[in-house]
Amino acid sequence: MSAELDDVRWVPVGEVGEVRMGKQLSPASKDAAGQMPYLRVANVFEGHIDYGDVKTMGFTDVEKRIYELHPGDILLNEGQESLFNVGRSAIYTGDSESFCFQNTLIRFRPHSGVLPDYAQEIFVQWRRLGRFASVAEKTSISHLGGSRFAKMPFPLIPLEGQHRIVEVLEGATESERASKVAVAKLRSVRRGLVLNGMAAIEGDATPRGWERVPLKEVVPSADYGISVALNSDASGTPTLRMNNLRDGRPDLRELRYSPQEVDSRHLLRAGDVLFNRTNSIEHVGRAGIWGGELEKATFASYLVRLNPDTRRLDPRYLVEWLQHPVIRQRVRSIATVAVQQVNVNPSRLRELEIDLPVDLSDQAKLVSALDTCDQQIAAEIDNLEKIRTMKQGLAAKLLSGKLTPAAA
């Protein structure tokens, strides 16, 4: 182990940097003089700050000197509904306009003996290991608390060791960024394939070799899922719910199970198309195709199974059509508002018109091209997850002193 890592001193956070809560928002501050943009918990995610929705309030000259952010400041979520997200943090780089911060955040301004990037890595590890959760005050909103945070023991090592740890972890971060860029490019290619391959949807005239018909003509029926109180007992029948459809395919995480025997007509068959008829306005209309991922499974009443006439409509094409941005908008336009959700009646859905190639082989060509793209995206996402896991393990070892920067 290097001398720097041997020489760890455990010092309260409040002694290695300034800890300060932000300004509390009040009705008077909304209209007060000296309006300035401020950051709040909704802006701070792990490792980055989102400036897309920034609000303003009044700050006096004195308050501005107290609460204005400087490059290198670290902002941490002080309060969160999810205990796991308490302490989520990001470094303020100062490459945008001047900002202050609200009391939903804690600002840590490191002293000269602490690198902001090193402190940020420590805080990320603390959140992942549940250290912040263990000291947070747990009410309807979990609070980290500035004074509790300031008392947490911080592993202070010489600056040379901090620099080497940050350098090693930055290499892993660059690999993570490159993988994210690759995923984004592949998704952009996929969107282009969909928009070009289904351009007829947005046209007034139907191209040669295509037809435009009511959906009910090629989807003659739809089935509602089961209406049963589900539980977590895996001895029951796996039951897909509205959160189990993602990117056109089943997401088998967080499965629930039917404790009752399911009639065979409600069991899923490979090639079944599922449509999310009830959800928030952003997610209603989500669709996916069941590929036989489990030997036996069913679906809840939030979903409906659309039954295409496979002599005219490839089920995979139907899913892509349902996921097309123009069709998603049309689906939302026929949704009815319920309590905190919207609902799409399958009969109304089947009144919409669908554009499709008459020749099934042309439908299959488009779907096959998208499948190839999906496989590339899945491989890159798998690589991204491996990089993240490797980085987390590397950070944990470096920051615990079990691995020296030179060995890494």
Secondary structure, DSSP 4 states (H G I P E B T S, - for coil): --HHHHS-EEEEHHHHEEEEE-BPP-HHHHHSSSEEEEE-GGGEETTEE--SS-EEEE--HHHHHHH---TT-EEEE-EESSGGGTT-EEE----SS--EEBTTEEEEEE-TTS-HHHHHHHHHHHHHTTHHHHHSEESSSEE--HHHHHHSEEEE--HHHHHHHHHHHHHHHHHHHHHHHHHHHHHHHHHHHHHHHTGGGG-SSPPTTEEEEEHHHH--EEEE-B----BS-TTSEEEE-GGGEETBEE--TT-EEESSPPPGGGS--TT-EEEE-EE-TTTTT-EEE----SSS-EEBTTEEEEE--TTT--HHHHHHHHHSHHHHHHHHHT-EE-SSSEE--HHHHTTSEEEEESSHHHHHHHHHHHHHHHHHHHHHHHHHHHHHHHHHHHHHHHHHTSS-TTT-
